[in-house]
Amino acid sequence: MHINNDLKNLQKDGLFRKRRVINSAQGSRISIEGETFLNFSSNDYLGFADDEELKQHMIESVREYGIGAGSSQLMTGYIESHQRLEAELAAFFYSKAALIFSSGYHANLAIASALINKNTIVFQDKLNHASLVDAALLSKGKLVRYRHKDVSHLETLLKKYKNNNLIIMTDGVFSMDGDCAPLVEISMLSKKYNALLIVDDAHGIGVLGKRGAGLAEELNLEKEIDLLIGTFGKSFGAAGAFLVGSEILIESFIQKARTYIYTTALMPALAATITHTLDKIKKSNKLRLHIRELIAEYKTLLTQAGINASESNNHIQPLIIGDPKETIEISDQLYQKNILVSAIRPPTVPKGTSRLRISITAAHTTNDINLFVQAITNILNGRS
Ligand SMILES: *Cc1c(COP(=O)(O)O)cnc(C)c1O
């Protein structure tokens, strides 16, 4: 049967994925089968997934709102905690309106039915997250991809299609590379060609910018982005996602987005907790500075050990290995030393660029960074 063969081929190519059962909360240390691991695989960048104050808030919110929303927002699932969170998000991002979703994947797919018709051309960076790509693929419009961060390529393509409805979609901080989209140039192009600019800053929000509002804040572009997407699964330490934009844009999602209309609303207690988390994010400059220090430390130590650090100056640090099987072997060797680092392989990243993805969080210490660099140095030296 072809399904069986497909699975065998994945195994043969080193692309088969396995799940590990974690039996602790998220943190810089997590437990697997009773053993403790130093964790560099988490997107819980500010360490909020296991934060005492937030957990207490969640418990109290559950007492107030119960567990489930009971239905989609358009039925009877639009709870006051949702409304409050949406208002706070809109204000935080200097925007008019916001809408919350069950996940970032849902939020991106929503674009397919809310904003794209058969005359729409969607321009996307080649390294965009899969959920952005899928939004275009599942829509009636046409997907056109430009080379990673190549704004002159983007402009050539915009020119070519200039008589259509144009949408530019990009990651803010790229999820598997940690580098940043050239938003200043992209935003100028979006104005020049009258294209709608959509930025998914799932990884930048919370970590970048003075208030933690992400890459756009860092670049002073907050008012230039038409639609911003963020998730609650990364720096917020929870799950869910949101869009912020003009009232008209948000209204078209409420009226037309299938992944908004046909799905159960976010847990109301979670929405109440996340409102509190947002407040905490604003005040987390110390954590952000700590992350910056750790990144600098990491890059210095790696260079001293003779290993090429990536271009990324952010909390996502790829270590490109190339071959998927080799990447898995190295990740397994780290695992033997009780260090957890994800091996990222195609189709998540392009062929030939399999990598370790190290994510540096506020929960880490300088000593953790040292431990990792020593371990990876020993492993790489032992293999060459
Ligand atoms: C994680 C991620 C998503 C998906 O968000 P979920 O809430 O986990 O579904 C979307 N976009 C980007 C850039 C991401 O990194």
The ligand as an ORCA input file, in Angstrom:
! r2SCAN-3c Opt
* xyz 0 1
  C       4.360     28.810     15.753
  C       4.019     29.644     14.597
  C       2.719     29.674     14.099
  C       1.668     28.736     14.580
  O       1.183     29.129     15.805
  P       0.403     28.082     16.698
  O      -0.340     28.904     17.658
  O       1.428     27.206     17.318
  O      -0.506     27.312     15.774
  C       2.425     30.563     13.092
  N       3.370     31.368     12.571
  C       4.653     31.339     12.992
  C       5.670     32.235     12.362
  C       5.010     30.459     14.015
  O       6.265     30.401     14.423
*
